[in-house]
Amino acid sequence: MRWEHPDGFVADDDSARVDLDVVHGFLRTSYWSPGVPRDVVEKAVANSLNVGVYAPDGAQVAFARAVTDRATFAWIADVFVLPSSRGHGLGRFVVSTLLEHPDLQSLRRTMLATADAHGLYRSYGFEDLPDPNLFLGVARSPAEIYGQP
C-alpha cells in the first residue's frame, strides 16, 4: 500500500523497497539498538510489517515496523525519521500509516517501548499498562548479544 503526504513524501509498505543501509545506519546509533549488526536488521525487516517513508526523489527518510502475527498482537519498533528530514510531520506520518495498516486493524493488543516519545504515542491511544505486573520480559544488552563493548 502507498500513502501520500502533502509535502510530496510517500509511505510504502513494500519491504523490498526498504533501504537497509539507511535503516541500519540509523539503528546502529540509536539508543535502543546501539551497534546492531546489519544482518540482524535485515532479518528483522524480513520478518516484520514495514513502512518506509520516501522523499520525492525516492530516498528513504523514515521507517517503522510492526512485529506481528497480523491476528492478535503487534509490537511497534524501530520508528525513526532521519534528522535531515525532520520538521515535515513525518514522525506522525510514519506512525499513522503503520497503525492504520489493514493488517493491524483487528489486533487485541499493540505495544511499544519509548524513552522519549510518550506524547506522540499517547495521541494514538497508547497508555501506561493497566497492570504492569502481568508483563514480564527478558532483556540482554547489545554488548552481550553482538559482542561489542
C-alpha positions as CSV (number, residue, x, y, z in Angstrom):
1,M,0.0,0.0,0.0
2,R,1.0,3.6,-0.6
3,W,0.1,6.7,1.3
4,E,0.7,10.3,0.1
5,H,2.0,13.1,2.4
6,P,1.1,16.8,1.5
7,D,4.8,17.7,1.1
8,G,5.4,15.0,-1.6
9,F,6.7,12.2,0.6
10,V,5.3,8.7,0.1
11,A,4.8,6.0,2.7
12,D,5.0,2.4,1.3
13,D,4.7,-1.0,2.9
14,D,6.7,-2.7,0.2
15,S,9.5,-4.4,2.2
16,A,11.6,-4.8,-1.0
17,R,11.8,-1.0,-1.2
18,V,13.4,-0.6,2.3
19,D,16.9,0.8,2.0
20,L,18.7,-1.5,4.5
21,D,21.8,0.8,4.5
22,V,19.6,3.7,5.7
23,V,17.8,1.7,8.3
24,H,20.9,0.0,9.6
25,G,22.8,3.3,9.6
26,F,20.2,4.9,11.9
27,L,19.5,1.9,14.1
28,R,23.2,1.1,14.9
29,T,23.5,4.5,16.6
30,S,20.1,4.7,18.2
31,Y,19.6,4.4,22.0
32,W,17.5,1.2,21.6
33,S,19.9,-0.8,19.3
34,P,23.4,0.5,19.5
35,G,25.8,-1.5,17.4
36,V,23.2,-3.7,15.9
37,P,24.7,-5.7,13.0
38,R,23.4,-5.2,9.5
39,D,22.4,-8.9,9.2
40,V,20.2,-8.6,12.3
41,V,18.5,-5.5,10.8
42,E,18.0,-7.4,7.5
43,K,16.4,-10.4,9.4
44,A,14.2,-8.1,11.5
45,V,12.9,-6.3,8.3
46,A,12.3,-9.6,6.5
47,N,10.1,-10.8,9.4
48,S,8.1,-7.6,10.1
49,L,5.4,-5.5,8.6
50,N,7.4,-2.4,7.5
51,V,6.5,1.1,6.4
52,G,9.2,3.2,4.8
53,V,8.8,6.9,4.0
54,Y,10.4,8.2,0.9
55,A,11.3,11.7,-0.3
56,P,10.1,13.0,-3.7
57,D,13.4,11.8,-5.1
58,G,12.9,8.3,-3.8
59,A,15.4,8.4,-1.0
60,Q,14.2,6.7,2.3
61,V,13.9,9.2,5.1
62,A,11.8,7.4,7.8
63,F,10.9,4.0,8.9
64,A,8.7,2.0,11.3
65,R,7.9,-1.7,11.7
66,A,5.5,-3.9,13.5
67,V,6.5,-7.3,14.7
68,T,3.1,-9.1,14.4
69,D,1.1,-12.2,13.8
70,R,-1.4,-10.0,12.0
71,A,-4.2,-11.6,14.0
72,T,-3.9,-10.8,17.7
73,F,-0.7,-8.8,18.6
74,A,1.8,-6.3,17.3
75,W,4.9,-4.7,18.8
76,I,5.8,-1.3,17.2
77,A,9.5,-0.9,16.8
78,D,12.4,1.0,15.2
79,V,10.4,4.2,14.5
80,F,12.6,7.0,13.2
81,V,12.9,10.0,10.9
82,L,16.3,11.0,9.6
83,P,17.5,14.3,11.2
84,S,17.8,15.9,7.8
85,S,14.0,15.3,7.1
86,R,12.5,16.3,10.4
87,G,10.1,19.2,10.6
88,H,7.6,17.9,8.0
89,G,5.4,15.8,10.3
90,L,7.0,12.6,9.1
91,G,7.1,11.1,12.6
92,R,3.3,11.3,12.7
93,F,3.0,10.2,9.1
94,V,5.0,7.0,9.5
95,V,3.3,6.1,12.8
96,S,-0.2,6.8,11.4
97,T,0.4,4.8,8.2
98,L,1.7,1.8,10.2
99,L,-1.1,1.9,12.7
100,E,-3.8,2.3,10.0
101,H,-2.4,-0.6,8.0
102,P,-5.3,-3.0,7.2
103,D,-3.3,-6.0,8.7
104,L,-3.2,-4.3,12.1
105,Q,-6.9,-3.4,12.5
106,S,-8.3,-6.4,14.4
107,L,-5.5,-6.9,17.0
108,R,-6.2,-7.4,20.7
109,R,-3.0,-5.7,21.8
110,T,-0.5,-3.3,20.2
111,M,2.5,-2.4,22.3
112,L,5.7,-0.4,22.1
113,A,8.5,1.0,24.2
114,T,9.9,4.5,24.1
115,A,12.2,6.6,26.1
116,D,11.3,10.0,24.6
117,A,8.1,10.0,22.6
118,H,5.3,9.3,25.1
119,G,3.3,12.3,23.9
120,L,3.3,11.2,20.3
121,Y,2.2,7.7,21.1
122,R,-0.4,8.8,23.7
123,S,-2.1,10.8,20.9
124,Y,-2.7,7.4,19.2
125,G,-4.3,5.9,22.3
126,F,-1.3,4.2,23.8
127,E,-1.3,4.4,27.6
128,D,0.5,3.0,30.5
129,L,-0.1,-0.7,31.1
130,P,-3.1,-1.1,33.3
131,D,-1.4,-3.8,35.3
132,P,2.3,-3.9,34.6
133,N,2.6,-6.9,37.0
134,L,1.1,-9.1,34.2
135,F,4.0,-8.4,31.9
136,L,7.5,-9.9,32.1
137,G,10.5,-9.7,29.8
138,V,14.0,-10.8,29.2
139,A,16.5,-8.1,28.2
140,R,20.0,-8.7,27.0
141,S,22.5,-5.9,26.4
142,P,23.7,-5.2,22.9
143,A,27.2,-5.8,24.1
144,E,26.2,-9.3,25.3
145,I,24.4,-10.1,22.1
146,Y,26.6,-8.5,19.5
147,G,29.9,-8.9,21.3
148,Q,30.7,-5.2,21.3
149,P,32.0,-3.1,24.2
